[in-house]
Amino acid sequence: MTDDDIYTDSIHAGQQPDPATGSRAPPIYQTTSFVFDDDEHAAELFALEAEPMTYAAAYTGKNIYSRIMNPTTMMLENRLATLEGGIGCMTTASGMASLDLATFLLAENGDNIVTASALYGGTYTYFTHTASRRGIEARFVDTLDYEAYEEAIDEDTAYVHVETIGNPALVTPDFERLADIAHDHDVPLFVDNTFATPALCNPFEHGADLIWHSTTKWIHGSGSTIGGALIDSGQFDWAAGDYPEITEDNPAYHGINFHENFGEAAFTFAARARGLRDLGNQQSPFDGWVTMQKLETLPLRMARHSENAMAVAEYLDDHPEVSWVNYPGLESHETHDNASEYLDGGYGGMITFGLEEGYDAGRQMCREAELASLLANVGDAKTLIIHPASTTHQQLTDEEKQASGVTDDLVRLSVGLEGTQDIIDDLDQAIDAST
């Protein structure tokens, strides 16, 4: 995708003037249900014979129920699919709901998931304490140990999972190498692209098969609306692996075979008809409408986040009270080369660092910050700061924290859109007050 494409598609993709009223802004279709033409029309829709579940169809009166599809959320879905280069998207009530939606379709009792260990704490807990209750094993490997992925995958592996920019280690893996490893075993590569967004990275261009987002973060960007998205590349051959929900006659949906009926869009149709319908974790029309407005400025915001973060990282790197700085844009970062290859237009808005005086100084610095807000979120227009070892990752064992990249002294900084010098001045006074 060219620079012009992403600026244009962030504003226009998936939405046209409302055919009923001519409204240029997207309407909010705040309704649970839609009137059918007659009983035959309803039967065709429920049998998936009238081509529902695409944006164009939903926008022209082929809707079933807002738990499955809604014209407002489908505008957002089509825009995200366009930006990521996918063929379909399902928006959900949260990022974790998107992860769960994919896992629901792809994994069952006795299966396993091979995942990078550098993960958001909520994802780690989902794999270890939620998926495990369904009999699904999570196998964690060092994010950059490609031989370990190879050794961990077996005939019961449902998917390989990794983050574009690992949270909080901020490592970027070699996606093409990972994709080759996964595809050699006929399993999809599933990427959390939350930290990069499509403004900086398109994992589908590098071999990924599925992408998920917490749209709560940079895609929305204002810290007011929780949401998620699951995007399908349409490139994976589901018939080559063991995915009965997609490739076999599905008893939960009157025996339909999604792979035979919908080809490359099989996952998209199954995720909507089986996943959203039965799990009920869809995004609300209002939340989808708000997120779509915010998405219009995504390329502009990500450029500014990256610019500010680079300046802040360089400041911290030169500070005598800072013992280490972790930012993909710094040449000292262990995956700077991978980040330079796979990220286009910046290195993102996240920095982690540690103070010379360690755990207590890191906690105190978060208390002393005035411009930066101490809270458990990232990707806001405002600069955010937190000490994970005492907050978001405190439930993990020392071994688990080490595997996920959380050290006792680590401070996580989500760099916002404020004036660059204002951010630096705030960090400067907070460090001085804490050391």
C-alpha positions, 0 to 999 in steps of 0.5 A: 500500500502506498502512502497516498493509498493509506491516507485515502483509504483511512478516510473513504474505504468501506463507506459511501453516502447513505443511500436512504438519506444522502448523509456523507457521514456514516449513520449509526444503525442502532437496531437489533433487527432488520425486516425481511422481504418475506419468509423466502428472503429470510430463509435465503439469508439464514441459509447464506444463499443470498450473499449476506455478510459482506459490506455491500450486501449489508448496506443494501438490505441483506442483513439478518441480526446485529449480533451477526452483522450491522451496516455501521460496524461493517463499514468499519470492518471493510475499511480495516480489511482494506487497510490491512489488505485482507478480504474480510474483517469482524469487529468485536467488543474488545481485542481479547474477544477477537483473539477468542473468536479465532481460537474458538474456530481454530482450536479444540480440546487436545490442540495446542497453540505455539506463541511467542513469549513476548506478549501483552499480559492479558494475552498471556493469561488468556492462553494459560488460564482461559484456553487451557480450561478448554483443553488447549495447550499454550506452548511459549517460545522465545520470540526470536528463536525460530528453531524453537517454533519448529520444534514446538509445532506438531500435528495438533498445533492450531496456529502460530501466534506473534505480535508485530512489536512484542509487548513489552519487549518491543521485539519485531520477529522475522515474519517471513521466516515464521510464516515459512515455518508455520506453512511448512506444518500447514498451520496459519500465522496469526499476528497481533498488529495492535502496536504497529497498526496498518499505518506502519506494518501490513503483516499479510504482505510478509506471510501472515494469514490472520491479524487481530487488533485491540482497536482500543489502542492506536486505531481509536487513539483517544482512550474512550472506546474499547474494541477489537478486530479480526482480519482474514487474508483469504490466503490460507489453505484451510483444507490442508490442515485440521480445521473441522469448523471451516472444512467439514459439514458444520452441524451447528449451522445446518450442515453447511461447509464453509470451505466448499461454499465460500472458498477463500472467504471461508474463515470470514463467513465461519467467523461471522456465522459461527463465531459472532452468532454463538459467542455474542462478542460483536462490536456495538454500532455506536462503538464501531461508528466512533472508531471509524471516525478516529480511524480517519486520522490514523496515518497522521497520528502514527507518524507523530507518535513515532516522531515523538517516541524517537526523540524521547528514546534518544533523550532517555538514551543519553540520561545518566540516571537511565540504565537502559532504553528499549526502542526499535528505532534505536540502532542498539535495539536487538531487532532494529534491522527487522523493525526497519525491514517490516515497519514502514514510516516509523517505529511506533509509539512505545518505549520501555526503559529502566532507571539505575536505581531499579524497581523502587525508582521506576515505581516512584517515577510513575507517581511523579509524572505530571503530563504522563498519565499513570494508567493501564492502557497504551496508544492514546493521544496522551502520553501514558506511563506504568511500571508493569512489574508492580501492576499489569504483570504482577500476577506472573511468576518471576520466570513468566515475567522474565520470559515475557520481557518484564524486568523489575526495573522496567517502565513502559511509556506510551508516547503521545501526541503532545509537544515533544519538549513538553513530554521530555520535560515531564520525564526529566522532572519525574526522573529527578524526583525519583533518583 
